[in-house]
Amino acid sequence: MAVSNRISRRQFLRTNAGSAAAVLAGPAVLRAAQSNQPAGDDICCGMIGTGGRGTAILNALKNVPGARVTALCDIDAKNLNQASEIVADDNPKLFKDYRKMLDFKDLDAVFVATPCHLHKVMFVAVLKSGRHCYGEKPMALNVADLNEIVRVSKSSKGIFQIGTQLRYDGKARAAVRAIHEGKIGKPIFIRMSRHNDWDMAHDRKWLFKRKFSGDTIVEQAVHEFDACNWVFKGVAVRAAGFGGQAVLFEPEGRDLMDHYTLSLDYGKNKKVSYSHSWISGSKAPINNIQLAVLGSEATIDLLQATIYPRTGRRFDKTESIKLEPELKGHRNRLAVEAFFDCCRQGKKPLANVETGRDATLVALLGRMALDTERVVTMKELLA
């Protein structure tokens, strides 16, 4: 790891707070202490893209022991300066060109949180530089770019983690473990939805053009599709759906769907029903993300880690079963901590290049089905 003569605030806290602080700080400190990383040798990390998502990641990683933010990059000076204030005690070097940042030697790992159409070229550049890469979702906007990222990742010295963070959510992990252990019988049907009463920030103009964002199904719904792949241990083989733009027309030139419904087929007795919109009422009970897996013996709320046994009696009052979360804490920080653990130990992340590719493939499959208003197969998409 690159080492600086300057002792960071986090390094000072870690080396001077003693065992009591390690207990209070939780598993991340203990895992760092058990790793092969020498004491005082922080992981030096950089951030490309310091807008909304980049800022969220910075806020998550700024207090993670064993890491320093040594470089920040953004073409927007305002975003860059605001981000530098978040990690001011690390005194990061500021860049406007990500290629120049990658020439900076005091850098072991790079987070990329830029607009979607830039992901492929930046992920590839980071990996080819020999650094570890944490890339925000979606991994890319077409099949060819997905394949190139996979190819480069497999030959890179650094590890690659994708930002589909549901795999680091304590409740979701407990729920999927229960599913795979047969606690709900065979998983048969997934009912999920994402409905919003608020629009995306209009100053992020790239979000509203499909060629830059991939449309909402690719830019956002990859989280839900990754969960489906995780539950069913594979990818959808075909898709069908309908959607359109009916209410939201600003900013000018917007070409995204504001509503759609999608059916996914993962094979015999493995089906998904998904709806997604930006037009729900502010007080509507559907105004959130819902994800339920229906099994042959029970249904499980994946986001709440709660099992509801199926008894076959209409008014049965059998108690639900609340599972204990596997991890505690916000998934943003848990994902960042896991990334650093993988960097230190050379482990493959839970959200890796293959899961990132597969989640994006299902999103692209769904988009193709919505565009053509017919049943589309994964074979057709890949061809």
C-alpha positions as CSV (number, residue, x, y, z in Angstrom):
1,M,0.0,0.0,0.0
2,A,1.1,3.6,-0.6
3,V,2.2,5.2,2.6
4,S,2.2,8.9,3.4
5,N,4.3,10.6,6.1
6,R,1.2,12.4,7.3
7,I,-0.8,10.6,9.9
8,S,-4.5,10.9,9.2
9,R,-7.2,11.5,11.8
10,R,-8.5,8.0,11.3
11,Q,-5.0,6.5,11.7
12,F,-4.5,8.5,14.9
13,L,-7.8,7.4,16.3
14,R,-7.2,3.8,15.4
15,T,-3.7,3.6,16.9
16,N,-4.4,5.6,20.0
17,A,-7.9,4.6,21.1
18,G,-7.0,1.0,22.2
19,S,-9.0,-2.1,22.5
20,A,-12.1,-0.3,23.9
21,A,-12.5,1.8,20.7
22,A,-12.1,-1.4,18.6
23,V,-15.1,-2.9,20.4
24,L,-17.1,0.2,20.0
25,A,-16.2,0.6,16.3
26,G,-17.4,-2.9,15.5
27,P,-16.3,-5.7,13.1
28,A,-14.5,-3.4,10.6
29,V,-11.8,-2.5,13.0
30,L,-11.4,-6.1,14.2
31,R,-11.2,-7.4,10.6
32,A,-8.6,-4.8,9.8
33,A,-6.5,-5.8,12.8
34,Q,-6.7,-9.5,11.7
35,S,-5.7,-8.8,8.1
36,N,-2.2,-8.8,6.6
37,Q,-2.2,-5.0,6.4
38,P,0.7,-3.5,8.5
39,A,-0.3,-1.2,11.4
40,G,-0.5,2.4,10.2
41,D,-0.6,1.5,6.5
42,D,-3.9,3.0,5.4
43,I,-5.5,2.2,2.0
44,C,-5.2,5.3,0.0
45,C,-8.3,5.8,-2.1
46,G,-9.7,8.3,-4.7
47,M,-13.1,9.3,-5.9
48,I,-14.0,10.0,-9.5
49,G,-17.3,11.8,-9.6
50,T,-18.3,13.8,-6.5
51,G,-22.0,14.5,-7.2
52,G,-24.9,13.0,-5.3
53,R,-23.8,9.4,-5.3
54,G,-20.1,10.2,-4.8
55,T,-20.9,12.4,-1.8
56,A,-23.0,9.6,-0.3
57,I,-20.0,7.2,-0.6
58,L,-17.6,9.7,0.8
59,N,-19.8,10.2,3.9
60,A,-19.8,6.4,4.3
61,L,-16.1,5.9,4.0
62,K,-14.8,9.0,5.8
63,N,-15.0,7.3,9.2
64,V,-13.9,3.8,8.1
65,P,-10.7,2.9,9.9
66,G,-7.7,2.0,7.8
67,A,-8.5,4.2,4.8
68,R,-7.6,7.7,3.6
69,V,-9.0,9.8,0.8
70,T,-6.0,11.0,-1.1
71,A,-7.5,12.2,-4.3
72,L,-10.8,13.5,-5.6
73,C,-11.8,14.2,-9.3
74,D,-14.8,16.0,-10.8
75,I,-15.2,18.4,-13.8
76,D,-17.6,20.4,-11.6
77,A,-15.5,22.7,-9.4
78,K,-18.4,23.2,-7.0
79,N,-18.9,19.5,-6.4
80,L,-15.2,19.0,-6.1
81,N,-14.8,21.7,-3.4
82,Q,-17.8,20.5,-1.4
83,A,-16.5,16.9,-1.5
84,S,-13.1,18.0,-0.4
85,E,-14.6,19.6,2.7
86,I,-16.2,16.3,3.7
87,V,-12.7,14.7,4.0
88,A,-10.8,17.9,4.7
89,D,-8.6,16.3,7.4
90,D,-7.2,13.8,4.7
91,N,-6.2,16.8,2.6
92,P,-6.9,15.1,-0.8
93,K,-5.3,16.3,-4.0
94,L,-8.0,17.6,-6.4
95,F,-8.2,16.8,-10.1
96,K,-10.5,17.7,-13.0
97,D,-9.2,15.0,-15.3
98,Y,-9.5,11.4,-14.1
99,R,-6.6,10.2,-16.3
100,K,-4.3,12.6,-14.4
101,M,-5.6,11.4,-11.1
102,L,-4.7,7.8,-12.1
103,D,-1.1,9.0,-12.7
104,F,-1.1,10.0,-9.0
105,K,1.1,7.5,-7.1
106,D,-0.5,7.8,-3.6
107,L,-3.5,5.8,-4.7
108,D,-4.5,2.1,-4.1
109,A,-8.2,2.0,-4.7
110,V,-10.6,4.2,-6.7
111,F,-14.4,4.7,-6.4
112,V,-16.2,5.7,-9.6
113,A,-19.5,7.5,-9.2
114,T,-20.0,9.3,-12.5
115,P,-22.9,9.3,-15.0
116,C,-23.7,5.9,-16.3
117,H,-22.4,6.3,-19.9
118,L,-18.9,7.0,-18.5
119,H,-18.7,3.9,-16.3
120,K,-17.2,1.5,-18.8
121,V,-14.3,3.7,-19.9
122,M,-13.5,4.7,-16.3
123,F,-13.8,1.2,-14.8
124,V,-11.5,-0.1,-17.5
125,A,-9.0,2.7,-16.9
126,V,-8.9,2.2,-13.2
127,L,-8.4,-1.6,-13.5
128,K,-5.7,-1.3,-16.1
129,S,-3.9,1.1,-13.8
130,G,-3.6,-1.8,-11.3
131,R,-5.9,-0.2,-8.7
132,H,-8.8,-1.8,-7.0
133,C,-12.1,-0.4,-8.3
134,Y,-15.5,0.2,-6.7
135,G,-17.8,1.1,-9.5
136,E,-21.3,2.4,-9.2
137,K,-24.2,0.7,-10.9
138,P,-25.2,0.0,-13.6
139,M,-22.0,-1.6,-14.8
140,A,-22.5,-0.4,-18.4
141,L,-25.2,0.4,-20.9
142,N,-24.8,-2.4,-23.4
143,V,-23.6,-6.0,-23.7
144,A,-20.3,-5.3,-25.5
145,D,-19.2,-2.9,-22.7
146,L,-20.2,-5.4,-20.0
147,N,-18.1,-8.0,-21.7
148,E,-15.1,-5.7,-21.9
149,I,-15.3,-4.9,-18.2
150,V,-15.5,-8.6,-17.3
151,R,-12.5,-9.3,-19.5
152,V,-10.3,-6.5,-18.1
153,S,-11.3,-7.3,-14.5
154,K,-10.2,-11.0,-14.9
155,S,-6.7,-9.9,-15.9
156,S,-6.4,-7.0,-13.5
157,K,-4.3,-7.0,-10.3
158,G,-7.0,-5.1,-8.5
159,I,-10.4,-6.4,-7.3
160,F,-13.6,-5.0,-8.7
161,Q,-16.8,-4.4,-6.7
162,I,-20.1,-3.1,-8.1
163,G,-22.4,-0.8,-6.2
164,T,-25.4,-3.0,-6.0
165,Q,-25.4,-2.7,-2.2
166,L,-28.4,-4.9,-1.4
167,R,-26.1,-7.8,-1.0
168,Y,-24.5,-6.0,2.0
169,D,-27.9,-5.2,3.7
170,G,-28.1,-7.1,6.9
171,K,-31.8,-7.9,6.6
172,A,-31.6,-8.9,2.9
173,R,-28.7,-11.2,3.6
174,A,-30.6,-12.9,6.4
175,A,-33.7,-13.3,4.1
176,V,-31.8,-14.7,1.2
177,R,-29.9,-17.1,3.4
178,A,-33.2,-18.3,4.8
179,I,-34.5,-18.8,1.2
180,H,-31.4,-20.8,0.2
181,E,-31.7,-22.9,3.3
182,G,-35.3,-23.9,2.4
183,K,-37.0,-21.9,5.1
184,I,-39.9,-20.9,2.7
185,G,-39.8,-24.1,0.6
186,K,-39.0,-23.6,-3.0
187,P,-38.9,-19.9,-4.1
188,I,-41.5,-19.6,-6.9
189,F,-42.6,-16.1,-7.4
190,I,-41.1,-12.7,-6.7
191,R,-43.4,-9.7,-6.4
192,M,-41.5,-6.4,-6.3
193,S,-42.1,-2.7,-7.0
194,R,-40.5,0.7,-6.8
195,H,-42.8,3.7,-6.8
196,N,-41.8,7.3,-6.2
197,D,-43.7,10.5,-5.5
198,W,-40.7,12.7,-6.2
199,D,-38.8,13.3,-9.4
200,M,-35.0,13.0,-9.9
201,A,-33.0,16.1,-9.3
202,H,-33.4,18.3,-12.5
203,D,-29.8,19.7,-12.2
204,R,-28.5,16.2,-13.0
205,K,-29.5,16.5,-16.7
206,W,-27.7,13.4,-17.9
207,L,-30.2,11.3,-15.9
208,F,-33.1,12.3,-18.2
209,K,-31.5,11.2,-21.4
210,R,-31.6,7.5,-22.1
211,K,-28.3,7.5,-24.0
212,F,-26.6,8.7,-20.9
213,S,-28.5,6.9,-18.1
214,G,-30.0,3.8,-19.9
215,D,-33.5,4.9,-18.7
216,T,-34.8,4.3,-15.2
217,I,-34.9,0.5,-15.6
218,V,-31.2,0.4,-16.2
219,E,-30.1,3.2,-13.9
220,Q,-32.1,2.2,-10.9
221,A,-33.9,-1.1,-11.2
222,V,-30.6,-3.1,-11.4
223,H,-30.8,-3.2,-7.6
224,E,-34.0,-5.2,-7.7
225,F,-32.9,-7.4,-10.6
226,D,-29.7,-8.2,-8.7
227,A,-31.9,-9.4,-5.8
228,C,-33.9,-11.6,-8.2
229,N,-30.7,-13.1,-9.6
230,W,-29.5,-13.7,-6.0
231,V,-32.7,-15.5,-5.0
232,F,-33.0,-17.6,-8.1
233,K,-29.2,-18.2,-8.5
234,G,-29.3,-17.2,-12.2
235,V,-30.6,-14.7,-14.7
236,A,-33.9,-14.3,-16.4
237,V,-34.4,-16.2,-19.7
238,R,-37.1,-14.0,-21.1
239,A,-39.1,-10.9,-20.4
240,A,-42.3,-9.1,-21.5
241,G,-43.8,-5.7,-20.4
242,F,-45.4,-2.4,-21.2
243,G,-44.6,1.1,-20.2
244,G,-44.3,4.7,-21.3
245,Q,-44.0,8.4,-20.5
246,A,-47.4,9.8,-19.5
247,V,-46.9,12.5,-16.8
248,L,-43.3,13.7,-16.4
249,F,-42.0,15.7,-19.4
250,E,-39.5,18.0,-17.8
251,P,-36.7,18.8,-18.1
252,E,-37.1,19.5,-21.9
253,G,-35.9,16.6,-24.0
254,R,-36.6,14.0,-21.3
255,D,-37.0,10.6,-23.0
256,L,-37.4,8.3,-20.0
257,M,-40.3,6.1,-19.0
258,D,-42.2,7.4,-16.0
259,H,-44.1,4.0,-15.5
260,Y,-43.8,0.4,-16.6
261,T,-44.7,-3.1,-15.6
262,L,-42.4,-6.1,-16.4
263,S,-42.7,-9.9,-16.2
264,L,-39.5,-11.9,-16.0
265,D,-39.2,-15.7,-16.5
266,Y,-36.3,-17.4,-14.6
267,G,-37.4,-20.9,-15.7
268,K,-40.0,-23.4,-14.6
269,N,-41.9,-22.1,-11.6
270,K,-39.5,-19.1,-11.2
271,K,-41.3,-15.9,-12.1
272,V,-41.1,-12.2,-11.3
273,S,-43.7,-9.4,-11.4
274,Y,-42.2,-5.9,-11.2
275,S,-43.7,-2.4,-11.5
276,H,-41.8,0.9,-11.4
277,S,-43.0,4.5,-11.6
278,W,-42.3,8.1,-10.6
279,I,-45.9,9.2,-10.4
280,S,-47.3,7.8,-7.1
281,G,-49.1,10.0,-4.7
282,S,-47.1,11.4,-1.8
283,K,-49.2,9.6,0.8
284,A,-49.7,6.4,-1.1
285,P,-48.8,3.2,0.8
286,I,-47.0,1.9,-2.3
287,N,-44.6,4.8,-2.3
288,N,-41.5,2.8,-1.5
289,I,-39.6,-0.3,-2.6
290,Q,-41.3,-3.6,-1.9
291,L,-39.7,-7.0,-2.5
292,A,-41.5,-10.2,-1.5
293,V,-40.5,-13.8,-2.3
294,L,-43.4,-16.3,-2.4
295,G,-42.3,-19.9,-1.7
296,S,-44.1,-23.3,-1.6
297,E,-44.3,-23.1,2.2
298,A,-44.1,-19.4,3.1
299,T,-43.6,-15.8,1.9
300,I,-40.7,-13.7,3.0
301,D,-40.4,-9.9,2.9
302,L,-36.8,-9.7,1.7
303,L,-36.2,-6.1,2.9
304,Q,-37.7,-6.6,6.3
305,A,-36.4,-10.2,6.8
306,T,-39.8,-11.5,7.9
307,I,-41.3,-14.9,7.1
308,Y,-45.1,-15.4,6.8
309,P,-45.9,-19.1,6.8
310,R,-48.5,-20.3,4.3
311,T,-51.2,-22.5,6.1
312,G,-53.9,-22.7,3.4
313,R,-56.5,-21.2,5.8
314,R,-57.8,-17.8,4.9
315,F,-57.9,-16.2,8.3
316,D,-55.1,-18.1,10.0
317,K,-53.3,-16.0,12.6
318,T,-50.0,-17.9,12.5
319,E,-47.3,-15.6,13.8
320,S,-44.7,-14.2,11.4
321,I,-41.1,-15.0,12.0
322,K,-38.7,-12.1,12.3
323,L,-35.1,-12.9,11.3
324,E,-32.1,-11.4,12.9
325,P,-30.1,-9.3,10.5
326,E,-26.7,-10.8,9.5
327,L,-25.0,-7.4,9.7
328,K,-26.0,-4.1,11.4
329,G,-25.5,-0.7,10.0
330,H,-26.3,1.2,6.8
331,R,-25.6,-0.8,3.6
332,N,-23.5,2.2,2.2
333,R,-21.0,1.8,4.9
334,L,-21.1,-2.0,5.0
335,A,-20.4,-2.2,1.3
336,V,-17.5,0.2,1.6
337,E,-16.1,-1.7,4.6
338,A,-16.4,-5.0,2.7
339,F,-14.6,-3.4,-0.3
340,F,-11.6,-2.5,1.8
341,D,-11.6,-6.0,3.4
342,C,-11.4,-7.5,-0.1
343,C,-8.7,-5.1,-1.1
344,R,-6.6,-6.1,1.9
345,Q,-7.2,-9.9,1.6
346,G,-7.5,-10.3,-2.1
347,K,-11.0,-11.7,-1.8
348,K,-13.8,-11.7,-4.4
349,P,-16.5,-9.3,-3.4
350,L,-20.1,-10.4,-2.9
351,A,-21.2,-7.8,-5.5
352,N,-18.6,-8.6,-8.1
353,V,-18.1,-8.2,-11.8
354,E,-20.2,-11.2,-12.6
355,T,-23.2,-10.2,-10.4
356,G,-22.9,-6.6,-11.8
357,R,-23.0,-7.9,-15.4
358,D,-25.9,-10.2,-14.7
359,A,-28.0,-7.5,-13.0
360,T,-27.4,-5.2,-15.9
361,L,-28.2,-7.9,-18.5
362,V,-31.6,-8.4,-16.9
363,A,-32.2,-4.7,-17.0
364,L,-31.2,-4.5,-20.6
365,L,-33.5,-7.5,-21.4
366,G,-36.4,-5.8,-19.7
367,R,-35.8,-2.6,-21.6
368,M,-35.7,-4.4,-24.9
369,A,-39.0,-6.1,-24.0
370,L,-40.6,-2.7,-23.1
371,D,-39.3,-1.1,-26.3
372,T,-40.6,-3.8,-28.6
373,E,-43.7,-4.7,-26.6
374,R,-43.1,-8.4,-27.1
375,V,-41.5,-11.4,-25.4
376,V,-37.7,-11.1,-25.6
377,T,-35.3,-13.8,-24.7
378,M,-31.8,-13.5,-23.1
379,K,-30.4,-15.4,-26.1
380,E,-31.7,-12.7,-28.4
381,L,-30.2,-9.9,-26.3
382,L,-26.8,-11.6,-26.1
383,A,-26.9,-12.2,-29.9
